[in-house]
């Protein structure tokens, strides 16, 4: 499954407390293929993300079918580590 990870442009931040890195590292650990989509740092400029997901917070996972998955990063990471990411497909915002 190849997904898109919409995240902030600070891809150099690699600390576990950072929400985007938390989800990205969970994807890496699970061996899930993904494409990083770097977005604007400031919330006011995240109109494209809001159109896609209904909100302006990172991270967001977009599936091939266009559906998106967004929760708190710790919950997203737990879902990925539990092998349940595919269950979120088609679930909407």
Gaussian input, Z-matrix of N, CA and C with variables (Angstrom, degrees):
# hf/3-21g

backbone

0 1
 N
 C     1     B1
 C     2     B2     1     A1
 N     3     B3     2     A2     1     D1
 C     4     B4     3     A3     2     D2
 C     5     B5     4     A4     3     D3
 N     6     B6     5     A5     4     D4
 C     7     B7     6     A6     5     D5
 C     8     B8     7     A7     6     D6
 N     9     B9     8     A8     7     D7
 C    10    B10     9     A9     8     D8
 C    11    B11    10    A10     9     D9
 N    12    B12    11    A11    10    D10
 C    13    B13    12    A12    11    D11
 C    14    B14    13    A13    12    D12
 N    15    B15    14    A14    13    D13
 C    16    B16    15    A15    14    D14
 C    17    B17    16    A16    15    D15
 N    18    B18    17    A17    16    D16
 C    19    B19    18    A18    17    D17
 C    20    B20    19    A19    18    D18
 N    21    B21    20    A20    19    D19
 C    22    B22    21    A21    20    D20
 C    23    B23    22    A22    21    D21
 N    24    B24    23    A23    22    D22
 C    25    B25    24    A24    23    D23
 C    26    B26    25    A25    24    D24
 N    27    B27    26    A26    25    D25
 C    28    B28    27    A27    26    D26
 C    29    B29    28    A28    27    D27
 N    30    B30    29    A29    28    D28
 C    31    B31    30    A30    29    D29
 C    32    B32    31    A31    30    D30
 N    33    B33    32    A32    31    D31
 C    34    B34    33    A33    32    D32
 C    35    B35    34    A34    33    D33
 N    36    B36    35    A35    34    D34
 C    37    B37    36    A36    35    D35
 C    38    B38    37    A37    36    D36
 N    39    B39    38    A38    37    D37
 C    40    B40    39    A39    38    D38
 C    41    B41    40    A40    39    D39
 N    42    B42    41    A41    40    D40
 C    43    B43    42    A42    41    D41
 C    44    B44    43    A43    42    D42
 N    45    B45    44    A44    43    D43
 C    46    B46    45    A45    44    D44
 C    47    B47    46    A46    45    D45
 N    48    B48    47    A47    46    D46
 C    49    B49    48    A48    47    D47
 C    50    B50    49    A49    48    D48
 N    51    B51    50    A50    49    D49
 C    52    B52    51    A51    50    D50
 C    53    B53    52    A52    51    D51
 N    54    B54    53    A53    52    D52
 C    55    B55    54    A54    53    D53
 C    56    B56    55    A55    54    D54
 N    57    B57    56    A56    55    D55
 C    58    B58    57    A57    56    D56
 C    59    B59    58    A58    57    D57
 N    60    B60    59    A59    58    D58
 C    61    B61    60    A60    59    D59
 C    62    B62    61    A61    60    D60
 N    63    B63    62    A62    61    D61
 C    64    B64    63    A63    62    D62
 C    65    B65    64    A64    63    D63
 N    66    B66    65    A65    64    D64
 C    67    B67    66    A66    65    D65
 C    68    B68    67    A67    66    D66
 N    69    B69    68    A68    67    D67
 C    70    B70    69    A69    68    D68
 C    71    B71    70    A70    69    D69
 N    72    B72    71    A71    70    D70
 C    73    B73    72    A72    71    D71
 C    74    B74    73    A73    72    D72
 N    75    B75    74    A74    73    D73
 C    76    B76    75    A75    74    D74
 C    77    B77    76    A76    75    D75
 N    78    B78    77    A77    76    D76
 C    79    B79    78    A78    77    D77
 C    80    B80    79    A79    78    D78
 N    81    B81    80    A80    79    D79
 C    82    B82    81    A81    80    D80
 C    83    B83    82    A82    81    D81
 N    84    B84    83    A83    82    D82
 C    85    B85    84    A84    83    D83
 C    86    B86    85    A85    84    D84
 N    87    B87    86    A86    85    D85
 C    88    B88    87    A87    86    D86
 C    89    B89    88    A88    87    D87
 N    90    B90    89    A89    88    D88
 C    91    B91    90    A90    89    D89
 C    92    B92    91    A91    90    D90
 N    93    B93    92    A92    91    D91
 C    94    B94    93    A93    92    D92
 C    95    B95    94    A94    93    D93
 N    96    B96    95    A95    94    D94
 C    97    B97    96    A96    95    D95
 C    98    B98    97    A97    96    D96
 N    99    B99    98    A98    97    D97
 C   100   B100    99    A99    98    D98
 C   101   B101   100   A100    99    D99
 N   102   B102   101   A101   100   D100
 C   103   B103   102   A102   101   D101
 C   104   B104   103   A103   102   D102
 N   105   B105   104   A104   103   D103
 C   106   B106   105   A105   104   D104
 C   107   B107   106   A106   105   D105
 N   108   B108   107   A107   106   D106
 C   109   B109   108   A108   107   D107
 C   110   B110   109   A109   108   D108
 N   111   B111   110   A110   109   D109
 C   112   B112   111   A111   110   D110
 C   113   B113   112   A112   111   D111
 N   114   B114   113   A113   112   D112
 C   115   B115   114   A114   113   D113
 C   116   B116   115   A115   114   D114
 N   117   B117   116   A116   115   D115
 C   118   B118   117   A117   116   D116
 C   119   B119   118   A118   117   D117
 N   120   B120   119   A119   118   D118
 C   121   B121   120   A120   119   D119
 C   122   B122   121   A121   120   D120
 N   123   B123   122   A122   121   D121
 C   124   B124   123   A123   122   D122
 C   125   B125   124   A124   123   D123
 N   126   B126   125   A125   124   D124
 C   127   B127   126   A126   125   D125
 C   128   B128   127   A127   126   D126
 N   129   B129   128   A128   127   D127
 C   130   B130   129   A129   128   D128
 C   131   B131   130   A130   129   D129
 N   132   B132   131   A131   130   D130
 C   133   B133   132   A132   131   D131
 C   134   B134   133   A133   132   D132
 N   135   B135   134   A134   133   D133
 C   136   B136   135   A135   134   D134
 C   137   B137   136   A136   135   D135
 N   138   B138   137   A137   136   D136
 C   139   B139   138   A138   137   D137
 C   140   B140   139   A139   138   D138
 N   141   B141   140   A140   139   D139
 C   142   B142   141   A141   140   D140
 C   143   B143   142   A142   141   D141
 N   144   B144   143   A143   142   D142
 C   145   B145   144   A144   143   D143
 C   146   B146   145   A145   144   D144
 N   147   B147   146   A146   145   D145
 C   148   B148   147   A147   146   D146
 C   149   B149   148   A148   147   D147
 N   150   B150   149   A149   148   D148
 C   151   B151   150   A150   149   D149
 C   152   B152   151   A151   150   D150
 N   153   B153   152   A152   151   D151
 C   154   B154   153   A153   152   D152
 C   155   B155   154   A154   153   D153
 N   156   B156   155   A155   154   D154
 C   157   B157   156   A156   155   D155
 C   158   B158   157   A157   156   D156
 N   159   B159   158   A158   157   D157
 C   160   B160   159   A159   158   D158
 C   161   B161   160   A160   159   D159
 N   162   B162   161   A161   160   D160
 C   163   B163   162   A162   161   D161
 C   164   B164   163   A163   162   D162
 N   165   B165   164   A164   163   D163
 C   166   B166   165   A165   164   D164
 C   167   B167   166   A166   165   D165
 N   168   B168   167   A167   166   D166
 C   169   B169   168   A168   167   D167
 C   170   B170   169   A169   168   D168
 N   171   B171   170   A170   169   D169
 C   172   B172   171   A171   170   D170
 C   173   B173   172   A172   171   D171
 N   174   B174   173   A173   172   D172
 C   175   B175   174   A174   173   D173
 C   176   B176   175   A175   174   D174
 N   177   B177   176   A176   175   D175
 C   178   B178   177   A177   176   D176
 C   179   B179   178   A178   177   D177
 N   180   B180   179   A179   178   D178
 C   181   B181   180   A180   179   D179
 C   182   B182   181   A181   180   D180
 N   183   B183   182   A182   181   D181
 C   184   B184   183   A183   182   D182
 C   185   B185   184   A184   183   D183
 N   186   B186   185   A185   184   D184
 C   187   B187   186   A186   185   D185
 C   188   B188   187   A187   186   D186
 N   189   B189   188   A188   187   D187
 C   190   B190   189   A189   188   D188
 C   191   B191   190   A190   189   D189
 N   192   B192   191   A191   190   D190
 C   193   B193   192   A192   191   D191
 C   194   B194   193   A193   192   D192
 N   195   B195   194   A194   193   D193
 C   196   B196   195   A195   194   D194
 C   197   B197   196   A196   195   D195
 N   198   B198   197   A197   196   D196
 C   199   B199   198   A198   197   D197
 C   200   B200   199   A199   198   D198
 N   201   B201   200   A200   199   D199
 C   202   B202   201   A201   200   D200
 C   203   B203   202   A202   201   D201
 N   204   B204   203   A203   202   D202
 C   205   B205   204   A204   203   D203
 C   206   B206   205   A205   204   D204
 N   207   B207   206   A206   205   D205
 C   208   B208   207   A207   206   D206
 C   209   B209   208   A208   207   D207
 N   210   B210   209   A209   208   D208
 C   211   B211   210   A210   209   D209
 C   212   B212   211   A211   210   D210
 N   213   B213   212   A212   211   D211
 C   214   B214   213   A213   212   D212
 C   215   B215   214   A214   213   D213
 N   216   B216   215   A215   214   D214
 C   217   B217   216   A216   215   D215
 C   218   B218   217   A217   216   D216
 N   219   B219   218   A218   217   D217
 C   220   B220   219   A219   218   D218
 C   221   B221   220   A220   219   D219
 N   222   B222   221   A221   220   D220
 C   223   B223   222   A222   221   D221
 C   224   B224   223   A223   222   D222
 N   225   B225   224   A224   223   D223
 C   226   B226   225   A225   224   D224
 C   227   B227   226   A226   225   D225
 N   228   B228   227   A227   226   D226
 C   229   B229   228   A228   227   D227
 C   230   B230   229   A229   228   D228
 N   231   B231   230   A230   229   D229
 C   232   B232   231   A231   230   D230
 C   233   B233   232   A232   231   D231
 N   234   B234   233   A233   232   D232
 C   235   B235   234   A234   233   D233
 C   236   B236   235   A235   234   D234
 N   237   B237   236   A236   235   D235
 C   238   B238   237   A237   236   D236
 C   239   B239   238   A238   237   D237
 N   240   B240   239   A239   238   D238
 C   241   B241   240   A240   239   D239
 C   242   B242   241   A241   240   D240
 N   243   B243   242   A242   241   D241
 C   244   B244   243   A243   242   D242
 C   245   B245   244   A244   243   D243
 N   246   B246   245   A245   244   D244
 C   247   B247   246   A246   245   D245
 C   248   B248   247   A247   246   D246
 N   249   B249   248   A248   247   D247
 C   250   B250   249   A249   248   D248
 C   251   B251   250   A250   249   D249
 N   252   B252   251   A251   250   D250
 C   253   B253   252   A252   251   D251
 C   254   B254   253   A253   252   D252
 N   255   B255   254   A254   253   D253
 C   256   B256   255   A255   254   D254
 C   257   B257   256   A256   255   D255
 N   258   B258   257   A257   256   D256
 C   259   B259   258   A258   257   D257
 C   260   B260   259   A259   258   D258
 N   261   B261   260   A260   259   D259
 C   262   B262   261   A261   260   D260
 C   263   B263   262   A262   261   D261
 N   264   B264   263   A263   262   D262
 C   265   B265   264   A264   263   D263
 C   266   B266   265   A265   264   D264
 N   267   B267   266   A266   265   D265
 C   268   B268   267   A267   266   D266
 C   269   B269   268   A268   267   D267
 N   270   B270   269   A269   268   D268
 C   271   B271   270   A270   269   D269
 C   272   B272   271   A271   270   D270
 N   273   B273   272   A272   271   D271
 C   274   B274   273   A273   272   D272
 C   275   B275   274   A274   273   D273
 N   276   B276   275   A275   274   D274
 C   277   B277   276   A276   275   D275
 C   278   B278   277   A277   276   D276

   B1=1.4483
   B2=1.5264
   B3=1.3101
   B4=1.4698
   B5=1.5232
   B6=1.3153
   B7=1.4569
   B8=1.5227
   B9=1.3195
   B10=1.4584
   B11=1.5162
   B12=1.3187
   B13=1.4581
   B14=1.5182
   B15=1.3145
   B16=1.4631
   B17=1.5217
   B18=1.3252
   B19=1.4534
   B20=1.5163
   B21=1.3157
   B22=1.4656
   B23=1.5236
   B24=1.3019
   B25=1.4684
   B26=1.5206
   B27=1.3174
   B28=1.4714
   B29=1.5273
   B30=1.3152
   B31=1.4638
   B32=1.5254
   B33=1.3036
   B34=1.4691
   B35=1.5255
   B36=1.3333
   B37=1.4674
   B38=1.5224
   B39=1.3306
   B40=1.4654
   B41=1.5215
   B42=1.3326
   B43=1.4580
   B44=1.5245
   B45=1.3123
   B46=1.4639
   B47=1.5271
   B48=1.3180
   B49=1.4544
   B50=1.5163
   B51=1.3218
   B52=1.4682
   B53=1.5281
   B54=1.3388
   B55=1.4721
   B56=1.5277
   B57=1.3145
   B58=1.4675
   B59=1.5207
   B60=1.3287
   B61=1.4643
   B62=1.5204
   B63=1.3163
   B64=1.4626
   B65=1.5356
   B66=1.3160
   B67=1.4654
   B68=1.5263
   B69=1.3299
   B70=1.4595
   B71=1.5283
   B72=1.3169
   B73=1.4631
   B74=1.5250
   B75=1.3428
   B76=1.4698
   B77=1.5325
   B78=1.3325
   B79=1.4652
   B80=1.5251
   B81=1.3319
   B82=1.4658
   B83=1.5225
   B84=1.3260
   B85=1.4678
   B86=1.5252
   B87=1.3199
   B88=1.4715
   B89=1.5337
   B90=1.3310
   B91=1.4622
   B92=1.5197
   B93=1.3162
   B94=1.4641
   B95=1.5208
   B96=1.3217
   B97=1.4664
   B98=1.5168
   B99=1.3226
   B100=1.4564
   B101=1.5166
   B102=1.3007
   B103=1.4548
   B104=1.5223
   B105=1.3303
   B106=1.4594
   B107=1.5223
   B108=1.3247
   B109=1.4566
   B110=1.5296
   B111=1.3280
   B112=1.4607
   B113=1.5211
   B114=1.3116
   B115=1.4532
   B116=1.5122
   B117=1.3262
   B118=1.4647
   B119=1.5321
   B120=1.3028
   B121=1.4544
   B122=1.5252
   B123=1.3209
   B124=1.4610
   B125=1.5258
   B126=1.3370
   B127=1.4651
   B128=1.5183
   B129=1.3131
   B130=1.4622
   B131=1.5186
   B132=1.3208
   B133=1.4658
   B134=1.5275
   B135=1.3018
   B136=1.4665
   B137=1.5337
   B138=1.3114
   B139=1.4723
   B140=1.5306
   B141=1.3182
   B142=1.4690
   B143=1.5287
   B144=1.3271
   B145=1.4576
   B146=1.5248
   B147=1.3279
   B148=1.4693
   B149=1.5281
   B150=1.3284
   B151=1.4694
   B152=1.5273
   B153=1.3167
   B154=1.4607
   B155=1.5292
   B156=1.3392
   B157=1.4573
   B158=1.5289
   B159=1.3251
   B160=1.4464
   B161=1.5151
   B162=1.3240
   B163=1.4592
   B164=1.5344
   B165=1.3267
   B166=1.4664
   B167=1.5314
   B168=1.3158
   B169=1.4589
   B170=1.5283
   B171=1.3254
   B172=1.4663
   B173=1.5174
   B174=1.3036
   B175=1.4529
   B176=1.5268
   B177=1.3286
   B178=1.4615
   B179=1.5287
   B180=1.3019
   B181=1.4690
   B182=1.5226
   B183=1.3305
   B184=1.4651
   B185=1.5205
   B186=1.3206
   B187=1.4580
   B188=1.5269
   B189=1.3431
   B190=1.4615
   B191=1.5189
   B192=1.3242
   B193=1.4652
   B194=1.5299
   B195=1.3404
   B196=1.4579
   B197=1.5169
   B198=1.3333
   B199=1.4609
   B200=1.5344
   B201=1.3233
   B202=1.4627
   B203=1.5209
   B204=1.3168
   B205=1.4632
   B206=1.5085
   B207=1.3480
   B208=1.4566
   B209=1.5175
   B210=1.3127
   B211=1.4545
   B212=1.5189
   B213=1.3182
   B214=1.4516
   B215=1.5315
   B216=1.3161
   B217=1.4693
   B218=1.5217
   B219=1.3240
   B220=1.4731
   B221=1.5192
   B222=1.3435
   B223=1.4603
   B224=1.5260
   B225=1.3387
   B226=1.4636
   B227=1.5236
   B228=1.3349
   B229=1.4639
   B230=1.5248
   B231=1.3265
   B232=1.4679
   B233=1.5263
   B234=1.3223
   B235=1.4617
   B236=1.5271
   B237=1.3148
   B238=1.4695
   B239=1.5195
   B240=1.3318
   B241=1.4731
   B242=1.5213
   B243=1.3416
   B244=1.4698
   B245=1.5274
   B246=1.3427
   B247=1.4573
   B248=1.5190
   B249=1.3365
   B250=1.4610
   B251=1.5271
   B252=1.3247
   B253=1.4606
   B254=1.5241
   B255=1.3130
   B256=1.4705
   B257=1.5264
   B258=1.3300
   B259=1.4615
   B260=1.5269
   B261=1.3313
   B262=1.4695
   B263=1.5239
   B264=1.3106
   B265=1.4769
   B266=1.5200
   B267=1.3303
   B268=1.4522
   B269=1.5087
   B270=1.3276
   B271=1.4483
   B272=1.5069
   B273=1.3261
   B274=1.4630
   B275=1.5053
   B276=1.3136
   B277=1.4679
   B278=1.5159
   A1=107.94
   A2=116.70
   A3=120.87
   A4=107.81
   A5=116.11
   A6=121.53
   A7=108.62
   A8=115.68
   A9=121.43
   A10=108.05
   A11=115.41
   A12=121.31
   A13=107.70
   A14=116.12
   A15=121.33
   A16=106.40
   A17=115.39
   A18=120.72
   A19=110.59
   A20=115.96
   A21=120.06
   A22=109.94
   A23=114.95
   A24=120.08
   A25=112.65
   A26=118.41
   A27=121.63
   A28=110.59
   A29=116.89
   A30=119.90
   A31=112.31
   A32=117.22
   A33=121.28
   A34=111.47
   A35=118.12
   A36=121.10
   A37=107.94
   A38=115.56
   A39=120.52
   A40=110.32
   A41=114.83
   A42=121.31
   A43=107.52
   A44=117.07
   A45=120.79
   A46=113.89
   A47=118.12
   A48=119.83
   A49=113.84
   A50=117.45
   A51=121.33
   A52=108.76
   A53=117.76
   A54=120.53
   A55=114.38
   A56=117.03
   A57=119.75
   A58=111.38
   A59=116.09
   A60=119.97
   A61=110.78
   A62=117.34
   A63=121.32
   A64=110.04
   A65=116.47
   A66=120.88
   A67=110.66
   A68=117.06
   A69=120.00
   A70=110.96
   A71=117.80
   A72=119.56
   A73=111.39
   A74=117.72
   A75=120.28
   A76=110.33
   A77=116.79
   A78=120.40
   A79=110.53
   A80=116.39
   A81=120.92
   A82=111.20
   A83=116.17
   A84=121.12
   A85=111.93
   A86=116.55
   A87=120.81
   A88=112.14
   A89=116.45
   A90=119.93
   A91=113.54
   A92=116.26
   A93=120.97
   A94=109.27
   A95=115.61
   A96=120.31
   A97=109.29
   A98=115.95
   A99=120.31
   A100=110.13
   A101=114.34
   A102=122.96
   A103=106.89
   A104=116.92
   A105=120.58
   A106=108.83
   A107=115.42
   A108=121.99
   A109=105.79
   A110=115.43
   A111=120.13
   A112=109.54
   A113=115.02
   A114=120.17
   A115=111.72
   A116=115.66
   A117=120.86
   A118=111.84
   A119=115.33
   A120=121.36
   A121=111.87
   A122=116.86
   A123=121.01
   A124=111.67
   A125=116.59
   A126=122.16
   A127=113.02
   A128=117.22
   A129=120.92
   A130=113.58
   A131=117.43
   A132=121.40
   A133=112.53
   A134=118.02
   A135=121.57
   A136=112.44
   A137=116.40
   A138=119.53
   A139=111.80
   A140=117.57
   A141=120.51
   A142=110.74
   A143=116.63
   A144=120.59
   A145=110.63
   A146=116.22
   A147=120.38
   A148=111.06
   A149=116.96
   A150=120.29
   A151=110.69
   A152=115.86
   A153=121.32
   A154=112.16
   A155=116.62
   A156=119.75
   A157=115.06
   A158=117.38
   A159=119.80
   A160=114.56
   A161=117.41
   A162=121.53
   A163=109.40
   A164=117.89
   A165=121.85
   A166=113.70
   A167=118.71
   A168=120.48
   A169=111.55
   A170=115.47
   A171=122.73
   A172=108.59
   A173=117.44
   A174=129.77
   A175=111.83
   A176=114.14
   A177=122.44
   A178=107.15
   A179=116.51
   A180=120.96
   A181=107.39
   A182=114.73
   A183=121.73
   A184=108.43
   A185=115.70
   A186=121.07
   A187=110.55
   A188=115.57
   A189=121.20
   A190=112.56
   A191=116.93
   A192=120.64
   A193=112.83
   A194=116.89
   A195=121.43
   A196=114.26
   A197=117.56
   A198=119.37
   A199=108.93
   A200=115.28
   A201=120.38
   A202=110.60
   A203=114.53
   A204=122.76
   A205=108.01
   A206=116.17
   A207=121.66
   A208=109.31
   A209=115.93
   A210=124.44
   A211=106.00
   A212=117.14
   A213=119.78
   A214=107.27
   A215=116.89
   A216=120.46
   A217=112.70
   A218=118.37
   A219=119.72
   A220=110.73
   A221=116.65
   A222=120.44
   A223=111.42
   A224=116.07
   A225=119.95
   A226=110.10
   A227=116.96
   A228=120.87
   A229=110.51
   A230=117.18
   A231=120.50
   A232=111.19
   A233=116.63
   A234=121.21
   A235=110.47
   A236=115.99
   A237=120.94
   A238=110.09
   A239=116.90
   A240=121.01
   A241=111.95
   A242=117.06
   A243=121.21
   A244=112.25
   A245=116.63
   A246=120.23
   A247=113.73
   A248=116.92
   A249=120.85
   A250=113.50
   A251=117.52
   A252=120.02
   A253=111.59
   A254=117.07
   A255=120.20
   A256=112.15
   A257=117.58
   A258=121.17
   A259=111.68
   A260=117.06
   A261=121.83
   A262=112.09
   A263=116.45
   A264=121.49
   A265=109.92
   A266=114.68
   A267=119.52
   A268=114.24
   A269=116.36
   A270=120.60
   A271=115.17
   A272=117.12
   A273=119.91
   A274=110.76
   A275=115.03
   A276=121.56
   A277=109.84
   D1=119.52
   D2=175.36
   D3=-101.19
   D4=124.87
   D5=-179.42
   D6=-123.02
   D7=169.64
   D8=174.31
   D9=-109.30
   D10=131.44
   D11=175.82
   D12=-104.06
   D13=107.11
   D14=175.84
   D15=-83.71
   D16=120.34
   D17=-176.30
   D18=-144.43
   D19=171.72
   D20=178.84
   D21=-67.99
   D22=164.66
   D23=-177.70
   D24=-79.48
   D25=-3.68
   D26=179.03
   D27=-82.78
   D28=61.84
   D29=-175.88
   D30=-70.22
   D31=-12.52
   D32=177.73
   D33=-77.13
   D34=-16.05
   D35=179.10
   D36=-77.32
   D37=112.84
   D38=-177.59
   D39=-129.07
   D40=60.47
   D41=175.10
   D42=-118.22
   D43=142.65
   D44=-173.71
   D45=-61.20
   D46=-22.39
   D47=179.12
   D48=-76.53
   D49=-14.37
   D50=-178.74
   D51=-79.51
   D52=123.12
   D53=-174.71
   D54=-55.47
   D55=-44.64
   D56=-178.06
   D57=-64.84
   D58=-43.14
   D59=-179.66
   D60=-68.00
   D61=-35.43
   D62=179.74
   D63=-58.02
   D64=-45.63
   D65=-179.05
   D66=-74.39
   D67=-41.25
   D68=179.98
   D69=-62.61
   D70=-42.51
   D71=179.74
   D72=-68.39
   D73=-32.41
   D74=175.73
   D75=-65.04
   D76=-40.30
   D77=176.17
   D78=-62.06
   D79=-43.45
   D80=178.28
   D81=-60.08
   D82=-49.02
   D83=-178.60
   D84=-61.82
   D85=-33.69
   D86=-179.02
   D87=-82.94
   D88=-7.52
   D89=179.90
   D90=72.21
   D91=26.52
   D92=-179.58
   D93=-88.70
   D94=127.99
   D95=177.60
   D96=-72.51
   D97=137.01
   D98=179.46
   D99=-152.86
   D100=159.42
   D101=175.05
   D102=-113.83
   D103=130.46
   D104=177.54
   D105=-83.33
   D106=127.55
   D107=175.20
   D108=-113.71
   D109=102.27
   D110=-178.93
   D111=-78.17
   D112=131.11
   D113=-179.38
   D114=-118.31
   D115=177.79
   D116=-178.91
   D117=-60.82
   D118=144.84
   D119=179.11
   D120=-70.74
   D121=-39.48
   D122=-175.20
   D123=-89.24
   D124=134.18
   D125=-176.90
   D126=-56.89
   D127=-35.61
   D128=-178.11
   D129=-63.97
   D130=-17.73
   D131=-179.06
   D132=-102.46
   D133=8.97
   D134=-175.70
   D135=-96.12
   D136=42.08
   D137=-178.06
   D138=-65.31
   D139=-38.29
   D140=179.28
   D141=-63.87
   D142=-40.72
   D143=177.28
   D144=-63.80
   D145=-40.22
   D146=179.19
   D147=-65.38
   D148=-38.94
   D149=177.90
   D150=-62.68
   D151=-37.34
   D152=-176.65
   D153=-78.90
   D154=-40.15
   D155=-170.29
   D156=-116.42
   D157=-10.28
   D158=-179.53
   D159=86.02
   D160=2.68
   D161=179.55
   D162=-153.96
   D163=175.75
   D164=-173.67
   D165=-116.51
   D166=18.28
   D167=-177.78
   D168=-101.29
   D169=145.75
   D170=172.73
   D171=-98.85
   D172=159.86
   D173=-9.67
   D174=-84.04
   D175=160.83
   D176=175.92
   D177=-132.88
   D178=135.31
   D179=174.43
   D180=-104.71
   D181=129.32
   D182=177.60
   D183=-111.98
   D184=127.13
   D185=178.68
   D186=-87.17
   D187=167.50
   D188=-178.63
   D189=-58.64
   D190=-30.24
   D191=-178.34
   D192=-81.68
   D193=1.56
   D194=178.73
   D195=91.68
   D196=-9.61
   D197=177.24
   D198=-72.97
   D199=156.90
   D200=-176.91
   D201=-126.16
   D202=158.16
   D203=178.35
   D204=-132.06
   D205=126.90
   D206=178.80
   D207=-148.09
   D208=123.79
   D209=170.93
   D210=-142.46
   D211=-174.19
   D212=172.08
   D213=-60.73
   D214=145.25
   D215=-173.87
   D216=-58.50
   D217=-36.50
   D218=179.36
   D219=-64.66
   D220=-36.65
   D221=177.96
   D222=-71.51
   D223=-38.24
   D224=176.87
   D225=-63.25
   D226=-45.11
   D227=179.99
   D228=-62.08
   D229=-40.97
   D230=179.34
   D231=-64.35
   D232=-40.45
   D233=177.93
   D234=-61.85
   D235=-44.25
   D236=-179.95
   D237=-64.28
   D238=-47.90
   D239=-178.10
   D240=-64.19
   D241=-29.14
   D242=178.64
   D243=-80.86
   D244=-2.89
   D245=179.68
   D246=75.88
   D247=24.59
   D248=-174.83
   D249=-112.20
   D250=16.36
   D251=-178.61
   D252=-60.39
   D253=-41.09
   D254=-178.03
   D255=-61.03
   D256=-25.67
   D257=178.42
   D258=-66.42
   D259=-19.48
   D260=-178.59
   D261=-87.37
   D262=-9.67
   D263=179.04
   D264=-62.34
   D265=136.15
   D266=178.20
   D267=75.26
   D268=3.47
   D269=-176.90
   D270=-80.20
   D271=-5.12
   D272=-179.18
   D273=74.30
   D274=-159.10
   D275=-175.20
   D276=-80.88

